[in-house]
Amino acid sequence: MEVFVSGIGMVSAIGMNIPETLQSLYQSQSGIGAISILDTHLADTLSAGEIKYTDQQLKNQLNNTSSKRTYSRTTLLAIQAMQEATQMAELGSIERRQAALISATSIGGMDKGEIFYADFLKNPEKANYRYARVHDCGSITEELAELAGIQSYIATSSTACSSAANAIIHAIRLIQHGMYDIVIAGGTDALCNFTLNGFHSLMILSDEPCRPFDKNRKGLNLGEGAAFLVLESKRSLTKSGRKPLCQITGYANTCEAYHQTASAPDGSGAYSAMVQALQRSKLTPADISYINTHGTATPTNDLSEGRAIEKLFGENAPPFSSTKALTGHTLAAAGGLEAVLSILSINYGLIYPNLNFSDPMDELTIKPEVKLGSSQAIKHVLSNSFGFGGNNSSLVFSRC
């Protein structure tokens, strides 16, 4: 059964909605910069793709949120993106009630949970227990479902950096098996001290803007954001008369389990995911117009993914780039953001530049795009999202 996308929504360091995002894309404007909203001791040494709004400012921009209710920052970002997607698709209240929702996150409400924990240690009686109640990953999905009026199936995906891509795969399968005609799927993650300190301890954060696929890459920049898609069956589109933005023709998830955090150096897991996604889409490597890579700018990931691309496409690799040099690495949200960027690539004929690239890697013969390509004939985009534990996901978005 065919699966289409009828609505998209995105919030990140390069824009609070699709129009703002497009403006940043056309200007090749990165959102990575100094950390000013998150209270962290690393602010003087690290940059990030931070959204320059406080939690209260984010809440003030939203519809239907309770002024007395506590929302994690992760939830506030998700609401913003999901509302834009459902409004673009013009989903009515009955359609939303009957739709399924798959939301992905890594940190959940940890931005509030870590505040609660610190306060609890000082004085349990004065700690804000509402912060503890929004800590769980699933609480975000429940908040989204309640606000959107979704009363059917909901689920939460948490597979590290491939989470949102796997949420989309989950949604595709629900539609293909005839269980639902409309599924809202995506991911969200906010910056917090736990993840910033955690990635710093792994020694994979760069102290300068990241350089995906560059010989001198030093590591990633974390980011925050959310992105959601409205997926529909052909039957649903025929009934509603909506015009789809694109079709999702291929998908795959593999798990190489090579290491807790690192990808297999030979790129075997990434290669397998891409091959299976292409097989499912009934396309050949030559059909792909552009690859939106996972491209974290860490030594191991870029080498692994680059080798996989070379193995699959050979010397005729299509244009490829990492948009994490624009948004930062948004963890569980990354697959959702990059899915939206892939759809914008198809609809606006865009090939995104791999910012900060200067020196090719010695181990690879291919190199990423360095300039924005516009008015391109983009027919099929391959989007990669690879997570900790070797959880690799690839999606193929196609022009209708």
Sequence and secondary structure as in RCSB ss.txt:
>XXXX:A:sequence
MEVFVSGIGMVSAIGMNIPETLQSLYQSQSGIGAISILDTHLADTLSAGEIKYTDQQLKNQLNNTSSKRTYSRTT
LLAIQAMQEATQMAELGSIERRQAALISATSIGGMDKGEIFYADFLKNPEKANYRYARVHDCGSITEELAELAGI
QSYIATSSTACSSAANAIIHAIRLIQHGMYDIVIAGGTDALCNFTLNGFHSLMILSDEPCRPFDKNRKGLNLGEG
AAFLVLESKRSLTKSGRKPLCQITGYANTCEAYHQTASAPDGSGAYSAMVQALQRSKLTPADISYINTHGTATPT
NDLSEGRAIEKLFGENAPPFSSTKALTGHTLAAAGGLEAVLSILSINYGLIYPNLNFSDPMDELTIKPEVKLGSS
QAIKHVLSNSFGFGGNNSSLVFSRC
>XXXX:A:secstr
  EEEEEEEEEBTTBSSHHHHHHHHHTT    EE  SS  TTTTT EEB  S  HHHHHHT SS  TTS   HHH
HHHHHHHHHHHHHTT  HHHHHH EEEEE SSTTHHHHHHHHHHHHH TTTS HHHHHT SHHHHHHHHHHHHT 
 S EEEE  GGGHHHHHHHHHHHHHHTTS SEEEEEEEE   HHHHHHHHHTT B SSS  TTBTT   B BB E
EEEEEEEEHHHHHHH    SEEEEEEEEEE    SS   TT HHHHHHHHHHHHHHT  GGG  EEE      HH
HHHHHHHHHHHHHGGG   EE THHHH B GGGHHHHHHHHHHHHHHHT B   TT  SB TT S     S B S
    EEEEEEEEGGGEEEEEEEE  
